[in-house]
């Protein structure tokens, strides 16, 4: 696991998990039943992990948190509740969240996030119709079937209030170690690059001037910052061989924000 997302990384286990015929469970179903146990990830129940993960998220999402502490916020695929706990610590109180994994939901409730529900992101059209000022879907979309991705983003956009923002984090396939990060989780299906991230949000109804893509810088130590610098240098050198459009973002994950005007 890298520093990019801490326990939120790969926290959104969103794919259909209904049992196959003859009650034989597929790989995703087996994994999601006890996602935290099966992936052996730390949670914010550990004070040391909590400190690192909060700092990483705060840096990665800097400038994209709502200005109003009363803003309505939904986290899709909230995993073990790391981002929701950070938001609560930052003073936000109007929070919603859901995750597909029943174990993750139990962990969230153990952390005092009693509002977290078990729900499938592919059924977002069935979520209660309220308007949110911000919707976070960190490390969710790579778990979804690619043909359903535009519909997912469109459904999330429909839940935004005017001026609200949808923020998505996904594996960056322009990263030099993209194959490793993509296959770190058994249920990762695909990833994005800067161009396809814009295309996806545009297909889902955001205008081009409403879409922003940026790196996910999240190192919290001097050593981590040095690794980020090394990543930048190697990325620039190796992409010199590409004659066409060279990707600018080198981080393992990229962040996409669409604002509904």
PAPAMI-964254 format. One line per field, with one value per residue (C-alpha): x, y, z. Coordinates in pm, whole numbers. Layout:
residues N
x <- [X; ...]
y <- [Y; ...]
z <- [Z; ...]
END
This chain:
residues 261
x <- [0; 137; 102; -145; -462; -378; -670; -896; -690; -892; -1162; -1456; -1553; -1824; -1920; -2214; -2176; -2495; -2421; -2369; -2593; -2579; -2474; -2112; -1959; -1735; -1404; -1550; -1825; -1572; -1345; -1613; -1779; -1485; -1290; -1075; -984; -911; -696; -522; -538; -489; -778; -807; -876; -495; -386; -55; -221; -490; -234; -59; -377; -537; -229; -213; -579; -564; -273; -419; -758; -635; -852; -1132; -1304; -1625; -1580; -1900; -1874; -2250; -2215; -2395; -2131; -2171; -1892; -1953; -1760; -1644; -1445; -1342; -1445; -1112; -1226; -1552; -1357; -1126; -1423; -1581; -1255; -1242; -1583; -1815; -2136; -2378; -2229; -2362; -2177; -2214; -2004; -2075; -1874; -2072; -1747; -1651; -1991; -1942; -1601; -1750; -2017; -1754; -1588; -1911; -2023; -2370; -2516; -2307; -2517; -2449; -2533; -2419; -2278; -2418; -2765; -2699; -3023; -3203; -3021; -3249; -3291; -3120; -2870; -2508; -2250; -1972; -1961; -1639; -1577; -1217; -1090; -1435; -1457; -1184; -1403; -1698; -1761; -1626; -1952; -2130; -1880; -2040; -2381; -2231; -2076; -2399; -2603; -2359; -2381; -2760; -2724; -2519; -2661; -2586; -2217; -2160; -1855; -1800; -1447; -1317; -984; -869; -552; -341; -250; 18; 212; 527; 418; 54; 32; 138; -113; -394; -345; -290; -656; -818; -1127; -964; -1091; -940; -795; -783; -538; -585; -757; -997; -1083; -1200; -1382; -1566; -1689; -1786; -1990; -2165; -2287; -2012; -1898; -1529; -1482; -1632; -1373; -1033; -775; -476; -210; -271; 31; 3; 345; 368; 740; 1066; 1144; 802; 855; 1189; 1017; 767; 1054; 1220; 890; 859; 1210; 1183; 837; 963; 1267; 1086; 795; 1037; 1014; 644; 594; 231; 58; 274; 90; 176; 49; 291; 131; -7; -357; -515; -796; -1086; -1332; -1650; -1852; -2221; -2313]
y <- [0; 346; 670; 813; 709; 526; 313; 487; 347; 75; 137; 147; -205; -132; -410; -644; -915; -1117; -1488; -1675; -1969; -2275; -2045; -2045; -1715; -1531; -1374; -1030; -1166; -1359; -1055; -798; -1002; -926; -676; -535; -877; -1018; -723; -690; -311; -75; 142; 464; 254; 246; 596; 582; 483; 745; 1026; 926; 864; 1191; 1387; 1207; 1273; 1634; 1698; 1507; 1682; 2027; 2300; 2061; 2043; 2250; 2592; 2561; 2319; 2265; 2142; 1819; 1558; 1202; 949; 666; 355; 491; 180; 173; 536; 715; 1014; 1047; 1050; 1318; 1527; 1493; 1603; 1904; 2015; 1884; 1747; 1689; 1361; 1055; 746; 391; 90; -248; -448; -539; -562; -208; -82; -244; -79; 260; 221; 117; 452; 635; 678; 541; 689; 467; 216; -94; -6; -79; 208; 47; 118; 486; 578; 420; 631; 886; 1194; 1473; 1731; 1725; 2002; 1747; 1379; 1184; 854; 766; 444; 335; 356; 101; -163; -93; -257; -12; -4; 124; 398; 690; 604; 592; 938; 1071; 937; 1092; 1424; 1415; 1418; 1739; 2074; 2373; 2446; 2103; 1894; 1527; 1418; 1086; 918; 637; 453; 659; 439; 688; 612; 411; 144; 147; -229; -293; -49; -167; -528; -455; -539; -853; -660; -368; -369; -66; 281; 628; 872; 1249; 1243; 957; 1106; 1422; 1215; 1016; 1320; 1492; 1189; 1202; 1558; 1787; 2062; 2068; 2391; 2220; 1939; 1948; 1668; 1686; 1464; 1294; 1406; 1264; 1193; 1281; 1240; 1376; 1034; 1030; 1374; 1259; 958; 1196; 1403; 1088; 983; 1321; 1300; 940; 1009; 1304; 1117; 802; 981; 1172; 872; 938; 1143; 1228; 1374; 1317; 1273; 1529; 1342; 1086; 993; 638; 784; 1084; 1306; 1431; 1701; 1793; 2094; 2116; 2471]
z <- [0; -85; 110; -137; 36; 356; 464; 218; -69; -234; 24; -206; -284; -535; -772; -789; -530; -555; -521; -850; -944; -716; -429; -545; -443; -690; -593; -530; -308; -98; -64; 22; 295; 522; 320; 597; 731; 387; 278; 617; 624; 915; 1032; 1227; 1536; 1552; 1674; 1485; 1158; 1215; 1236; 913; 716; 824; 720; 385; 306; 419; 185; -109; -92; 13; -138; -230; 107; 132; 288; 495; 792; 756; 397; 312; 227; 98; 76; -168; -74; 258; 346; 710; 761; 742; 538; 732; 1060; 921; 807; 1150; 1312; 1077; 1204; 935; 1084; 793; 677; 490; 375; 257; 168; 16; 270; 584; 779; 678; 787; 1128; 1163; 1074; 1339; 1591; 1515; 1596; 1235; 1307; 988; 757; 563; 358; -1; -356; -563; -877; -737; -676; -853; -553; -294; -116; -331; -142; -259; -152; -159; -198; -292; -248; -427; -345; -500; -608; -981; -1053; -886; -1117; -1454; -1711; -1914; -1601; -1515; -1701; -1557; -1206; -1247; -1397; -1104; -857; -1043; -1013; -632; -630; -528; -750; -706; -554; -643; -719; -632; -762; -700; -929; -1032; -1270; -1563; -1671; -1356; -1425; -1175; -1281; -1336; -977; -830; -1057; -951; -582; -519; -661; -769; -950; -1307; -1479; -1429; -1583; -1736; -1747; -2085; -2011; -1670; -1848; -2111; -1844; -1655; -1980; -2089; -1752; -1804; -1673; -1908; -1989; -1795; -1487; -1477; -1310; -1290; -1058; -900; -567; -366; -16; 133; 502; 569; 431; 283; 120; -33; -172; -331; -490; -633; -768; -923; -1100; -1244; -1368; -1513; -1717; -1843; -1954; -2116; -2340; -2572; -2631; -2947; -2884; -2582; -2274; -1943; -1678; -1372; -1230; -897; -850; -821; -983; -855; -1065; -963; -1146; -1026; -1106; -1210]
END
